[in-house]
Amino acid sequence: MRIQDLFDKKIAIWGLGAEGASTFKTLRKKLPGITLTLLNDTPFNDENTAILHDPFTTVITGKENIREVLADFDVVIKSPGISLYRPEIKEAMAKGVFFTSATRLWFNEHKKDKTICITGTKGKSTTSTLITHLLRKAGYCVTLGGNIGTPMLDMLTVEPNPDFWVIEMSSYQISDLDSGPAIAVLVNLYPEHLDWHQGEENYFRDKLNLFANQDEQGIAILNKLDKNTALANVNWRNPVYFNDENGFHLADGYICEGQKKLLPTELVTIPGKHNLFNICAALTAVRAAGVDPERCLEAITSFKGLPHRLYPLGEKNGHFYVEDSISTTPQSAIAAVETYQDKKVTILLGGYDRGVDIEELAEYMVKKNVHGVVTMGTNGNKIATAIRKYRDLYAGSIVLNESNNLSEAIRLAVANTPTGGVILLSPGAPSYDHFKNYAERGNAFAQLSGFDIVKPL
């Protein structure tokens, strides 16, 4: 379905966050005078005042009220945060309501364009930005958007039309996608967002839906070292692997392509082995796009990384502070600790409890002899209980403290970290129990630690 197909339909836009507001403005521009209904689970806020006073718009708020009217529409354009698995959606679909999204509308308007779509449980923002950075340094016109912050329909028309669209995609956006990108990149795959997807099996299937509709010329870029990718039952289109000795991989302190050494890893400015993997993924995408990666190798050394991703705040009173608030899975917290494994690290762990298994995380912290852990948030006690179990099992010496909030967690970390040590915020859990999002949590950590907030690039 394309935008012009909506002209004679009874339409609802469900969710008025950044993407919902973008969808509303796009439809008003493309189909002026069309009657719209705005649905939102909660009352609208002051930011939506202009939209709410639109004379051709009806507003309905509250989950029960929405459920009562949902079947009355021909088309519902759903925001990503609204789970596709909600029972009222299934009920409305059974009655013939067509559900779509801004992402699907965008793809149906750009079928002939060169799209590079990146997903993965972690690393997709860095990889998307790296691909954009490298292609621009090679002289191409590139537009970056999607889950990284620019709503899809805000990119509906871009002048001049870019050579490449680089689009970061979340599992929410992919779950009902019915188009396939020219190049699809899967950085890694492990459980996350289990509440939205209602289980690990659904999450993996929805994530891998990015590859389901690629045509015969489509290219799938995959991580050779990722065990869940290897186990996926997918008929990959023209698969190309990174972290593979025949492709882009790490060897002997270099980023290599096959047997050829391209760049010493010591020249890379973003920390962590996982970021070296992200670079390999980005170079593979550049090669798949028909661009010689050696044209833009130097650009890797000028890439400074993104806010809230292992961001070094600096030193204060003998401690080095690192802000990694975007860490919302146990695996990302483990990767953060590995980056500073030669230091005495105290890590702040915990947040919103999304039901993800934390046993591997707890065992890792003890077995790797991490200096200290301070737990916090809704699942903080669960993490602390698991760490105590493994500390007793392995006779570990890890310093464990529990806190009630971020401020107390920082205070305990400072008190229990030796001079020269690292205080690392890498929660391994979402922020929704106490903060609006990971950026707000990261900025709070910076301010409470005595630093300026992290500025977006």
Protein Blocks (a to p, Z undefined) as FASTA:
>chain_A
ZZklmmmpccddehjafklmmmmmmmmmmmghiacddddfbdcdfklmmmmmpmkbccde
hjklmmmmmmmpmbdcddfklcfkbfklmmmmmnopacddfklmmmmmmmmbccdddedf
ehjlmmmmmmmmmmmmnopacddehjnopafklmmpccdddfbdcddddfklmmmgcbdc
fbdcdfbacdehklmnopaklmmmmmmmmmmmccfkbccdddfklmklmmpccddehiad
ehiaklccdeehiacehjbcfbdfklpmbgcjklmmmmmmmmmmmmmnopafklmmmmmm
mpgbjehiapafbjeehiacdddfklmbfklmmmmmmmmmmbccdddeddddehiafklm
mmmmmmnopabdcdedjklmmmmmmmmmmmmmnopabdcdddfbfklmmmmmmmmpcehi
acdddehpafklmpmblmlmmmmmmmmnopacdddZZ
